[in-house]
Amino acid sequence: KENYYAQINGSGNITSWTKSGFDYPFGYCCGAAVEANGYLYVIGGYLTPGGYTNKVYKSQLNIVLPTPTPTPTPAIPTIILPGMGASWNYEAMVHSRTDIPDTEWKIAPFITLYNGIINALGSDLLVYPYDWRRNIGDTANNLASFVDGQVPSGKVNLVGHSMGGLVARAYAQNHPDRVNKLVTVGSPYQGSVNVYRIWEGADFSDMPYWMSLSSRLLLRINRGNYANEVAEVQALFPSIRNIWPTFDFTNRPRTWSNNFLPLTYTDKLITIVGSGFDTLEYLKVTSRTAAEAALNKWVDGKPVENQYADGDDTVLKNGGDITIAGASHGQLVGETAGQQAIIDSLSIVATPQASSQNDLRNIVLVTAASPVNISVTDAGGNSYTSEDGLVVINNPTNGTYTVTAEAVGGGGNYDIYFGKIKGDDEAWEEVSDSVGSGESDQYQFNVDLTIDDLGSNPITAAVGRMDMAITDVKASSLGRVSKNLLAQELARIKGYVLDINKSSVKTVSAFDSRMLRLIKTVESLVKRLDSSLWSGLTAEQKSQIKESLRLVVADVDQAREDKFVN
């Protein structure tokens, strides 16, 4: 038999074989060679026709063989869902479109609350902004399509803040096999009393300012399309009823009820809640006035007294697997204590990164219904360019602001909305114009958040709307009789507005009686505009007159708030 040998190099590989001059005795067989712990063992063998050897030969190899690297287990993707008002899409919010898929939404440019947890969770993270106006069940169905597209197989972790937790839990309820862990943070499983004033009074004063900013903008842009602000809220934000409280929270029976809760999925659920803040638990309500009824406000009673319990300032504590003491609704996800609770709940290794959120209590907000790009220069000469069609200036300096509108493409008609917001008070100015290709326009607005009514005069705005409507009617192609009759109707409404503004109107009851007369007259004219009497008006002209009339009512309602409430 022939003998061959080879060396093992420093990489643990066998070099080329070399024939040895030594031949094993005839019949040698059945031996074995084993490498273990850096030694080569030669064991046994058949030496002669008459017998076997049971000797073991040992030789040190003087090399270190590489340790095999185990195949890593793929990380489970985590999906973060932000809360109400934290997502933004320009076409949806400024042009009021409802057909924009959630995949085209993003975190709103003025929301910084989620930056820390997003950075902490890193590359294995997906963020799911969504159209928070929709019914939560519809959003959960859209989330299912997103998960199937991004993670076709296996499980995912879900982290939902506030309304995002309800979306995630609704998804888990229908797709439990796809969920590894579900962590909800400050989610209102029994609803939130804070939404009562929104749903019944178009009043966002009980919500954190950063949560309500997008809603307040959307309401302003669409105000002329609805008979009143309450009808507008209930049409534009059906999701608010999804978080209507499921418990008894007023001293009177209620017309409305929650149409979504409760959710029953509990298998992989971990809930994180905040405590240490006064949170609305109960409202004492009283009868509304006739003017408020005409505005469709407070159908279940006007709030006159708040009662509080422990919570995160928006959602009551009410249990929870993990409680973060001293954490508000935003701090639950923005500060490190809440983030560490999320990380621990997911059983992952990550370092929390705190992220603050401006409360956006005092701001200038500017947007434009395209086709223009806008930029803003404040009183100090600082420039701001729009991000996703929006400019938000926190804690603005007082003075003159310049807005520049530059044509996009071929240009066209546009509307600029310039909002001044101080806490619960707001004042809006609007400019409608047109611009040609390559052209730009500039407008100046005065900002002074220290003066009453933020420098706005809603009554003056209402009179201006009526003057413009009367001018447009007189320039229309209506017949002489129809034209004069409509102009007289509009002039009568203008007179009612001026009557409300008389110095003799010093009490809310005196104001309301005049306001009620105005509302009834406006509603009557809005209905009659579609009659054959004014068939000579185009559909666009009728729409513009109706919008002006509804905005006049909104102006007078704002004047009432400024005079007797704010």
Backbone torsions as a table, in degrees:
resi	resn	phi	psi	omega
1	LYS	NA	146.9	179.8
2	GLU	-98.8	150.8	-177.4
3	ASN	-117.4	129.7	176.8
4	TYR	-122.0	149.2	178.4
5	TYR	-138.5	162.0	177.1
6	ALA	-150.9	153.1	177.3
7	GLN	-93.3	156.2	173.7
8	ILE	-106.4	121.7	-175.7
9	ASN	-82.1	-179.1	-175.7
10	GLY	-65.9	-16.0	178.0
11	SER	-90.8	1.4	179.9
12	GLY	84.4	14.1	-179.9
13	ASN	-105.1	151.6	178.6
14	ILE	-82.9	133.6	176.3
15	THR	-81.3	-173.3	-178.2
16	SER	-66.7	151.2	-178.1
17	TRP	-79.9	143.1	178.1
18	THR	-126.8	135.6	179.5
19	LYS	-78.1	134.4	179.2
20	SER	-93.4	150.7	176.3
21	GLY	-74.2	-11.8	-179.3
22	PHE	-92.1	130.3	175.6
23	ASP	-105.9	136.0	174.9
24	TYR	-65.2	151.7	175.7
25	PRO	-57.8	155.1	-179.6
26	PHE	-55.7	134.7	174.2
27	GLY	88.0	2.0	179.6
28	TYR	-62.0	129.3	178.4
29	CYS	-158.3	175.6	164.6
30	CYS	65.6	21.4	174.8
31	GLY	-82.5	176.6	178.9
32	ALA	-146.9	146.4	176.1
33	ALA	-124.9	130.4	-176.8
34	VAL	-132.5	133.4	173.2
35	GLU	-99.3	129.9	177.7
36	ALA	-153.7	129.0	174.9
37	ASN	54.6	37.4	176.0
38	GLY	84.8	6.3	178.6
39	TYR	-121.4	151.0	172.9
40	LEU	-105.4	124.7	-179.5
41	TYR	-110.1	125.0	172.9
42	VAL	-105.8	120.9	-167.7
43	ILE	-120.9	126.5	169.5
44	GLY	64.3	-171.2	179.1
45	GLY	144.4	160.5	178.8
46	TYR	-102.2	112.2	-172.7
47	LEU	-93.6	-44.2	-175.7
48	THR	-135.8	165.1	176.8
49	PRO	-57.0	-16.4	-174.4
50	GLY	-99.8	-6.2	-176.5
51	GLY	-175.4	175.4	-178.9
52	TYR	-116.1	160.5	171.8
53	THR	-107.8	144.7	176.8
54	ASN	-114.0	19.6	-180.0
55	LYS	-75.9	154.0	175.1
56	VAL	-120.0	124.1	178.4
57	TYR	-102.8	132.2	-174.2
58	LYS	-122.9	135.8	179.1
59	SER	-144.7	131.2	179.2
60	GLN	-73.4	137.2	-175.2
61	LEU	-87.8	-23.3	179.1
62	ASN	62.0	29.8	174.5
63	ILE	-136.1	159.2	176.1
64	VAL	-112.5	114.3	179.7
65	LEU	-78.7	143.2	-178.5
66	PRO	-66.3	143.2	175.3
67	THR	-81.9	127.3	-179.6
68	PRO	-59.7	136.4	177.5
69	THR	-87.8	120.8	-179.3
70	PRO	-67.8	147.9	176.7
71	THR	-68.3	122.2	-176.8
72	PRO	-66.3	146.7	175.0
73	THR	-78.2	125.8	-178.3
74	PRO	-58.6	137.1	177.5
75	ALA	-66.6	145.4	177.7
76	ILE	-81.1	123.4	-179.2
77	PRO	-62.3	143.2	175.8
78	THR	-112.9	135.5	179.5
79	ILE	-115.7	125.2	177.2
80	ILE	-100.3	133.2	176.5
81	LEU	-118.2	115.9	179.7
82	PRO	-73.1	176.9	-175.9
83	GLY	-93.9	-173.8	-178.8
84	MET	-57.7	133.9	175.4
85	GLY	79.9	-0.9	-175.0
86	ALA	-93.4	-7.1	-180.0
87	SER	-108.4	155.1	-172.8
88	TRP	-145.1	139.2	167.2
89	ASN	-142.8	123.5	-173.8
90	TYR	-58.7	-47.9	-177.5
91	GLU	-62.3	-38.7	-179.0
92	ALA	-71.0	-44.3	-171.9
93	MET	-84.4	-34.2	-177.0
94	VAL	-96.4	-34.6	178.3
95	HIS	-101.5	5.5	171.3
96	SER	60.4	34.4	177.8
97	ARG	-83.4	144.2	179.3
98	THR	-113.9	4.1	-175.8
99	ASP	-103.0	10.1	-178.5
100	ILE	-79.9	122.0	-179.6
101	PRO	-66.5	153.4	-178.9
102	ASP	-58.8	-28.8	-178.9
103	THR	-65.2	-13.6	178.6
104	GLU	-101.4	5.2	174.7
105	TRP	-91.4	158.7	176.8
106	LYS	-143.8	169.1	174.7
107	ILE	-60.5	134.3	-176.8
108	ALA	-58.7	143.5	-175.8
109	PRO	-62.5	-21.1	179.8
110	PHE	-95.3	2.5	179.9
111	ILE	-100.5	117.6	177.7
112	THR	-113.5	-1.0	-172.9
113	LEU	-56.9	-35.1	-171.9
114	TYR	-95.4	-0.9	-176.4
115	ASN	-58.7	-42.0	-175.8
116	GLY	-64.6	-51.1	-178.0
117	ILE	-67.5	-32.7	176.9
118	ILE	-64.4	-45.4	179.1
119	ASN	-67.9	-35.9	-178.3
120	ALA	-65.6	-41.0	-176.2
121	LEU	-80.4	-19.1	166.4
122	GLY	68.7	-142.9	-165.8
123	SER	-71.5	-20.6	-179.1
124	ASP	-89.4	19.1	-174.6
125	LEU	-108.3	140.3	168.7
126	LEU	-120.3	142.1	178.1
127	VAL	-111.8	133.7	-178.3
128	TYR	-119.5	81.3	168.1
129	PRO	-67.7	157.0	-173.8
130	TYR	-156.3	166.1	177.2
131	ASP	-78.4	94.5	-174.2
132	TRP	-74.0	-2.9	175.6
133	ARG	-74.7	-28.5	-173.4
134	ARG	-71.4	164.3	168.6
135	ASN	-57.7	138.7	-175.4
136	ILE	-62.6	-36.1	178.5
137	GLY	-60.3	-38.6	178.0
138	ASP	-65.8	-40.6	178.9
139	THR	-65.1	-37.1	177.1
140	ALA	-62.4	-38.0	176.1
141	ASN	-65.5	-39.3	177.1
142	ASN	-65.9	-36.2	176.5
143	LEU	-61.5	-38.0	178.7
144	ALA	-59.7	-42.1	178.1
145	SER	-65.3	-38.9	178.7
146	PHE	-63.4	-46.5	180.0
147	VAL	-61.5	-45.5	-179.6
148	ASP	-61.7	-33.8	-180.0
149	GLY	-77.0	-37.6	-176.5
150	GLN	-88.1	-34.6	-178.0
151	VAL	-131.9	81.8	-172.5
152	PRO	-59.9	-28.2	-178.8
153	SER	-140.6	164.9	179.4
154	GLY	84.4	-167.2	-174.5
155	LYS	-110.8	164.0	176.7
156	VAL	-132.0	155.5	166.9
157	ASN	-95.7	141.9	178.4
158	LEU	-121.3	130.2	175.2
159	VAL	-124.2	113.0	-177.5
160	GLY	-119.1	128.6	176.5
161	HIS	-99.2	130.8	174.8
162	SER	57.5	-123.0	178.4
163	MET	-59.8	-30.9	178.4
164	GLY	-59.8	-31.3	176.2
165	GLY	-67.8	-35.5	176.6
166	LEU	-67.0	-40.6	177.1
167	VAL	-60.9	-47.1	-177.8
168	ALA	-63.9	-40.5	-178.7
169	ARG	-70.5	-36.3	175.8
170	ALA	-63.7	-38.1	175.7
171	TYR	-63.5	-47.4	-178.4
172	ALA	-61.6	-33.4	179.8
173	GLN	-62.9	-33.6	-179.1
174	ASN	-95.5	-16.7	-176.9
175	HIS	-136.7	57.0	-175.2
176	PRO	-62.7	-27.4	-178.4
177	ASP	-70.7	-14.7	-178.9
178	ARG	-95.9	-1.7	-172.2
179	VAL	-105.8	123.0	172.1
180	ASN	-85.6	-55.6	174.9
181	LYS	-142.8	145.1	177.2
182	LEU	-123.5	117.3	179.8
183	VAL	-116.2	120.4	177.2
184	THR	-112.5	142.1	-172.3
185	VAL	-126.6	111.6	178.9
186	GLY	61.8	38.3	-177.0
187	SER	-93.2	134.0	-173.4
188	PRO	-84.2	79.1	-177.1
189	TYR	-69.4	-18.0	174.1
190	GLN	-112.0	19.4	-176.8
191	GLY	79.1	-179.1	-179.6
192	SER	-136.8	127.9	179.2
193	VAL	-62.6	-23.1	-178.8
194	ASN	-58.3	-22.5	-176.3
195	VAL	-83.7	-8.8	-178.1
196	TYR	-59.4	-49.5	-178.2
197	ARG	-64.9	-31.4	178.1
198	ILE	-67.4	-52.2	-172.2
199	TRP	-68.7	-37.4	-174.6
200	GLU	-101.3	-13.9	-177.4
201	GLY	-135.7	5.2	-176.4
202	ALA	52.3	37.4	-174.7
203	ASP	-117.3	116.3	-175.7
204	PHE	-99.6	16.4	-172.3
205	SER	-66.7	-18.0	179.9
206	ASP	-91.0	-0.4	-177.8
207	MET	-104.4	148.0	171.8
208	PRO	-55.3	142.1	-173.6
209	TYR	-61.1	-38.7	-178.2
210	TRP	-66.5	-26.6	178.7
211	MET	-77.4	-29.5	-172.6
212	SER	-97.7	-5.2	-172.6
213	LEU	-59.8	-49.6	-179.3
214	SER	-61.7	-38.6	-179.6
215	SER	-64.1	-43.2	-178.3
216	ARG	-65.4	-37.0	176.5
217	LEU	-65.7	-46.4	-178.5
218	LEU	-61.7	-39.6	178.3
219	LEU	-62.5	-40.6	-179.0
220	ARG	-66.1	-43.6	-177.5
221	ILE	-63.5	-36.1	-173.8
222	ASN	-99.3	5.6	-170.6
223	ARG	-56.9	-37.4	-176.5
224	GLY	-73.8	-5.9	-177.4
225	ASN	-93.3	-3.4	-175.3
226	TYR	-131.2	152.8	-177.6
227	ALA	-62.9	-32.5	179.5
228	ASN	-158.0	169.5	-174.9
229	GLU	-68.7	-33.4	179.1
230	VAL	-65.6	-44.4	176.1
231	ALA	-60.5	-35.2	178.8
232	GLU	-65.6	-48.0	178.7
233	VAL	-57.8	-48.2	-174.6
234	GLN	-69.7	-24.2	176.2
235	ALA	-83.0	-39.0	-173.5
236	LEU	-85.2	-27.0	-172.4
237	PHE	-126.5	65.8	178.8
238	PRO	-61.7	-21.7	-179.1
239	SER	-65.5	-23.6	-178.3
240	ILE	-62.6	-36.2	178.4
241	ARG	-69.2	-22.3	176.5
242	ASN	-66.1	-20.5	179.3
243	ILE	-115.9	21.7	170.2
244	TRP	-61.9	137.9	-176.3
245	PRO	-56.8	141.1	178.7
246	THR	-94.6	-0.4	-178.8
247	PHE	-114.4	171.3	-179.1
248	ASP	-75.7	118.7	-172.6
249	PHE	-134.9	6.5	173.5
250	THR	-136.0	166.6	-178.2
251	ASN	-87.9	6.8	178.5
252	ARG	-131.8	156.1	173.2
253	PRO	-61.3	154.0	-175.4
254	ARG	-121.2	143.4	177.3
255	THR	-75.6	-40.9	-175.4
256	TRP	-88.6	156.3	175.7
257	SER	-148.3	166.6	178.9
258	ASN	-72.4	135.0	-178.9
259	ASN	-112.4	21.8	-177.4
260	PHE	-138.6	-50.6	-177.0
261	LEU	-76.5	158.1	7.3
262	PRO	-89.9	167.9	171.9
263	LEU	-107.2	142.9	-170.5
264	THR	-111.1	-9.4	-177.2
265	TYR	-67.7	128.7	-179.4
266	THR	-134.7	-8.0	-166.4
267	ASP	-55.7	-59.5	-176.2
268	LYS	-108.2	24.1	-171.1
269	LEU	-87.4	133.4	171.0
270	ILE	-128.1	124.8	-177.5
271	THR	-109.8	134.2	178.2
272	ILE	-116.9	128.9	-177.7
273	VAL	-129.4	160.0	177.1
274	GLY	-107.6	159.1	179.1
275	SER	-146.7	167.8	176.6
276	GLY	100.6	6.3	-179.4
277	PHE	-126.6	140.9	173.5
278	ASP	-62.6	126.3	-176.1
279	THR	-132.5	134.0	-176.9
280	LEU	-56.1	128.7	177.0
281	GLU	-122.4	-27.9	-172.4
282	TYR	-153.6	144.1	178.1
283	LEU	-124.1	130.1	168.7
284	LYS	-91.0	125.4	-176.2
285	VAL	-120.5	158.3	178.2
286	THR	-135.0	176.7	-176.6
287	SER	-67.6	146.3	178.0
288	ARG	-83.7	162.0	176.5
289	THR	-82.3	169.2	178.4
290	ALA	-63.8	-38.3	178.9
291	ALA	-65.8	-40.6	177.8
292	GLU	-65.5	-37.0	176.6
293	ALA	-64.5	-39.3	178.8
294	ALA	-64.6	-27.1	177.5
295	LEU	-90.6	5.3	177.6
296	ASN	68.7	23.3	-178.1
297	LYS	-93.5	146.7	168.5
298	TRP	58.0	50.2	179.5
299	VAL	-62.3	-28.0	178.9
300	ASP	-103.9	12.3	177.5
301	GLY	117.2	143.6	179.9
302	LYS	-89.2	125.9	-178.8
303	PRO	-64.9	133.6	177.2
304	VAL	-127.3	-11.1	-179.9
305	GLU	-153.7	135.7	177.9
306	ASN	-104.7	142.7	170.4
307	GLN	-123.6	140.7	-170.1
308	TYR	-121.1	158.8	172.2
309	ALA	-142.2	-178.9	-175.8
310	ASP	-74.0	141.5	178.2
311	GLY	179.4	-156.7	-177.0
312	ASP	-105.4	14.7	-178.4
313	ASP	89.8	-10.2	178.4
314	THR	-129.2	-39.7	-177.9
315	VAL	-121.4	131.1	178.5
316	LEU	-64.3	151.6	-176.2
317	LYS	-61.6	-60.1	172.2
318	ASN	40.2	63.9	176.0
319	GLY	81.9	-148.8	-176.2
320	GLY	112.0	139.8	178.1
321	ASP	-71.6	-34.8	-179.1
322	ILE	-131.5	129.5	177.1
323	THR	-112.3	128.1	176.0
324	ILE	-103.2	103.7	-177.7
325	ALA	-68.3	138.6	177.4
326	GLY	75.3	17.0	-179.3
327	ALA	-108.1	123.5	175.8
328	SER	-78.9	179.2	-176.7
329	HIS	-58.4	-42.1	178.6
330	GLY	-78.1	-39.3	-178.1
331	GLN	-63.7	-24.8	179.0
332	LEU	-54.6	-35.2	-178.5
333	VAL	-109.1	-18.6	-176.7
334	GLY	-88.2	-31.0	-175.9
335	GLU	-98.3	163.9	-168.9
336	THR	-67.5	-31.7	-178.7
337	ALA	-62.5	-47.1	177.9
338	GLY	-65.8	-40.1	179.3
339	GLN	-64.1	-39.7	178.7
340	GLN	-64.2	-37.2	176.9
341	ALA	-63.7	-38.3	176.7
342	ILE	-64.2	-47.6	-178.5
343	ILE	-61.0	-46.0	179.2
344	ASP	-63.6	-38.4	-179.7
345	SER	-65.3	-30.8	178.7
346	LEU	-83.5	-8.2	-178.2
347	SER	57.4	45.9	177.6
348	ILE	-123.6	169.0	177.3
349	VAL	-105.6	120.0	179.1
350	ALA	-161.2	159.3	-179.9
351	THR	-109.5	120.7	179.8
352	PRO	-59.4	147.8	177.2
353	GLN	-134.1	105.9	-176.0
354	ALA	-61.5	142.8	175.6
355	SER	-138.6	125.9	-178.3
356	SER	-90.0	160.5	177.9
357	GLN	-129.4	119.4	172.6
358	ASN	-58.7	136.8	-177.9
359	ASP	-73.6	-14.7	176.6
360	LEU	57.3	37.4	178.2
361	ARG	-71.6	-41.5	-179.1
362	ASN	-121.8	112.6	-174.5
363	ILE	-146.1	161.7	160.7
364	VAL	-110.0	131.6	-178.5
365	LEU	-125.9	128.1	-178.3
366	VAL	-133.0	134.3	172.0
367	THR	-147.8	169.9	179.4
368	ALA	-143.7	136.0	169.9
369	ALA	-77.6	114.8	-168.6
370	SER	-52.8	170.0	25.5
371	PRO	-103.8	72.2	176.1
372	VAL	-140.0	154.2	165.8
373	ASN	-101.3	140.0	-177.4
374	ILE	-115.9	151.3	169.4
375	SER	-138.8	155.4	-175.5
376	VAL	-129.7	136.2	172.1
377	THR	-115.6	123.9	-175.9
378	ASP	-84.6	-176.2	-175.3
379	ALA	-64.9	-23.1	179.5
380	GLY	-92.9	4.4	179.5
381	GLY	88.2	4.5	178.0
382	ASN	-78.0	138.3	-176.9
383	SER	-105.6	143.6	178.8
384	TYR	-132.6	126.2	175.2
385	THR	-99.0	151.9	-177.1
386	SER	-72.2	143.6	173.1
387	GLU	-118.7	118.0	-174.7
388	ASP	54.8	40.2	175.5
389	GLY	78.0	15.2	-171.7
390	LEU	-138.2	139.1	170.6
391	VAL	-121.9	123.3	176.6
392	VAL	-123.5	120.7	180.0
393	ILE	-113.4	114.0	-177.3
394	ASN	-84.3	140.6	-178.8
395	ASN	46.4	62.5	-174.7
396	PRO	-70.2	148.9	172.6
397	THR	-77.9	152.2	178.8
398	ASN	-78.3	149.5	179.2
399	GLY	141.3	-162.1	-177.0
400	THR	-94.1	130.1	179.0
401	TYR	-111.2	138.9	179.2
402	THR	-111.9	126.5	177.5
403	VAL	-109.3	126.3	177.7
404	THR	-107.8	128.5	177.9
405	ALA	-113.9	116.5	-179.8
406	GLU	-108.1	135.7	-176.8
407	ALA	-62.8	141.3	171.2
408	VAL	-107.8	128.5	-178.7
409	GLY	62.0	-128.5	-178.9
410	GLY	-83.7	1.0	-178.8
411	GLY	75.0	-159.2	-179.1
412	GLY	142.6	-163.5	179.7
413	ASN	-76.4	145.4	178.7
414	TYR	-147.7	162.9	175.2
415	ASP	-129.2	130.3	175.4
416	ILE	-105.6	133.9	177.0
417	TYR	-115.3	118.4	-179.4
418	PHE	-115.4	111.1	-175.3
419	GLY	-111.7	137.0	172.9
420	LYS	-115.3	119.9	-175.2
421	ILE	-124.0	127.3	175.7
422	LYS	-131.3	100.6	-176.6
423	GLY	62.2	-124.4	-179.2
424	ASP	-88.1	-5.6	-179.7
425	ASP	-94.9	144.5	179.1
426	GLU	-148.6	150.2	177.3
427	ALA	-139.1	134.8	-175.4
428	TRP	-122.8	142.3	170.0
429	GLU	-123.8	144.1	-177.4
430	GLU	-129.1	145.1	175.3
431	VAL	-130.3	129.6	174.6
432	SER	-116.6	129.6	-177.2
433	ASP	-159.0	-173.5	176.0
434	SER	-137.8	156.6	-178.5
435	VAL	-143.7	143.3	179.5
436	GLY	-93.1	170.4	-179.6
437	SER	-56.1	130.1	178.8
438	GLY	78.9	-0.5	-177.3
439	GLU	-98.3	165.5	175.3
440	SER	-146.0	153.9	177.3
441	ASP	-124.6	154.8	176.1
442	GLN	-129.4	143.7	179.5
443	TYR	-137.8	149.3	179.8
444	GLN	-117.6	140.6	-179.4
445	PHE	-132.9	140.7	178.6
446	ASN	-94.4	134.7	179.4
447	VAL	-121.5	125.0	172.5
448	ASP	-151.1	98.2	-176.2
449	LEU	-80.0	0.6	-179.2
450	THR	-91.7	-13.0	-175.3
451	ILE	-97.5	158.4	179.7
452	ASP	-59.6	142.6	176.9
453	ASP	61.2	13.9	178.5
454	LEU	58.0	25.3	177.0
455	GLY	83.5	2.3	-179.1
456	SER	-94.3	156.5	175.1
457	ASN	-132.1	93.9	-176.1
458	PRO	-59.1	-33.3	-180.0
459	ILE	-66.2	-42.6	176.6
460	THR	-60.5	-40.8	178.2
461	ALA	-63.0	-41.2	-179.4
462	ALA	-64.5	-43.3	178.5
463	VAL	-62.6	-40.7	178.1
464	GLY	-62.1	-38.4	177.6
465	ARG	-63.4	-42.1	-179.4
466	MET	-67.2	-40.6	177.6
467	ASP	-60.2	-42.4	-179.8
468	MET	-67.0	-41.0	179.3
469	ALA	-63.6	-41.7	179.0
470	ILE	-63.3	-42.7	178.4
471	THR	-61.0	-43.4	-179.6
472	ASP	-64.7	-39.4	179.9
473	VAL	-65.2	-43.3	-179.9
474	LYS	-63.9	-26.4	179.5
475	ALA	-90.8	-1.0	-176.4
476	SER	-78.7	174.9	-179.4
477	SER	-92.0	13.8	176.8
478	LEU	-60.8	153.7	173.1
479	GLY	-64.6	160.5	-173.3
480	ARG	-58.4	-44.4	-177.3
481	VAL	-66.9	-49.3	-179.4
482	SER	-62.6	-39.9	-179.6
483	LYS	-63.5	-47.6	-178.5
484	ASN	-65.3	-38.3	-179.7
485	LEU	-64.4	-43.6	-180.0
486	LEU	-68.1	-40.2	177.8
487	ALA	-61.7	-37.8	177.8
488	GLN	-66.0	-40.0	177.8
489	GLU	-61.0	-44.0	-179.8
490	LEU	-68.1	-38.1	178.0
491	ALA	-65.2	-35.6	177.3
492	ARG	-62.9	-42.9	178.2
493	ILE	-64.3	-40.7	176.1
494	LYS	-58.9	-40.9	178.4
495	GLY	-62.8	-37.9	177.6
496	TYR	-64.1	-37.5	178.2
497	VAL	-64.5	-46.0	179.6
498	LEU	-63.9	-34.7	179.0
499	ASP	-64.9	-37.8	178.2
500	ILE	-62.3	-30.9	-173.5
501	ASN	-87.7	2.9	-179.6
502	LYS	-65.7	147.6	-178.7
503	SER	-63.7	-20.5	-179.9
504	SER	-73.8	-14.7	179.8
505	VAL	-85.6	91.8	-173.0
506	LYS	-110.3	-14.1	-177.8
507	THR	-114.9	157.5	179.9
508	VAL	-65.8	-33.0	179.5
509	SER	-67.8	-39.8	177.4
510	ALA	-65.5	-40.8	177.9
511	PHE	-63.6	-46.5	-175.3
512	ASP	-64.4	-37.2	-179.5
513	SER	-64.2	-39.3	177.9
514	ARG	-72.7	-37.1	178.9
515	MET	-66.0	-39.9	178.9
516	LEU	-61.6	-41.5	176.4
517	ARG	-60.4	-42.4	179.2
518	LEU	-62.8	-46.9	-177.4
519	ILE	-60.9	-46.3	-179.1
520	LYS	-62.6	-38.9	179.8
521	THR	-67.9	-41.6	178.6
522	VAL	-63.8	-46.7	-179.6
523	GLU	-60.2	-40.5	179.4
524	SER	-64.0	-44.1	-178.5
525	LEU	-68.6	-38.4	178.0
526	VAL	-57.8	-41.8	179.4
527	LYS	-68.9	-41.7	-174.9
528	ARG	-75.3	-14.6	179.3
529	LEU	-62.1	-23.7	-179.7
530	ASP	-88.5	4.1	-179.9
531	SER	-78.5	168.7	-178.0
532	SER	-66.6	-19.7	-178.6
533	LEU	-57.6	-36.3	-178.1
534	TRP	-117.9	36.2	179.5
535	SER	-66.4	-16.2	178.7
536	GLY	-72.8	-12.0	176.1
537	LEU	-78.9	142.2	174.6
538	THR	-73.1	163.6	178.0
539	ALA	-60.2	-37.5	179.5
540	GLU	-67.3	-40.6	178.6
541	GLN	-64.0	-42.7	177.3
542	LYS	-61.9	-43.1	-179.9
543	SER	-62.0	-40.7	-180.0
544	GLN	-66.1	-40.1	178.9
545	ILE	-66.4	-43.9	178.4
546	LYS	-60.5	-42.8	179.4
547	GLU	-62.2	-43.2	179.1
548	SER	-61.9	-42.2	-180.0
549	LEU	-63.8	-43.4	179.8
550	ARG	-67.0	-36.1	178.1
551	LEU	-69.4	-31.2	174.7
552	VAL	-62.1	-43.8	176.8
553	VAL	-61.3	-42.0	178.5
554	ALA	-63.6	-40.0	177.9
555	ASP	-61.3	-45.3	-178.5
556	VAL	-67.5	-38.1	175.8
557	ASP	-61.4	-40.9	177.4
558	GLN	-64.8	-39.6	177.4
559	ALA	-61.3	-38.1	177.2
560	ARG	-62.7	-45.7	178.6
561	GLU	-60.4	-45.9	-178.2
562	ASP	-62.4	-37.0	-173.3
563	LYS	-82.9	-34.8	-170.9
564	PHE	-120.9	-11.2	-175.0
565	VAL	-117.3	-58.7	-173.5
566	ASN	-67.8	NA	NA
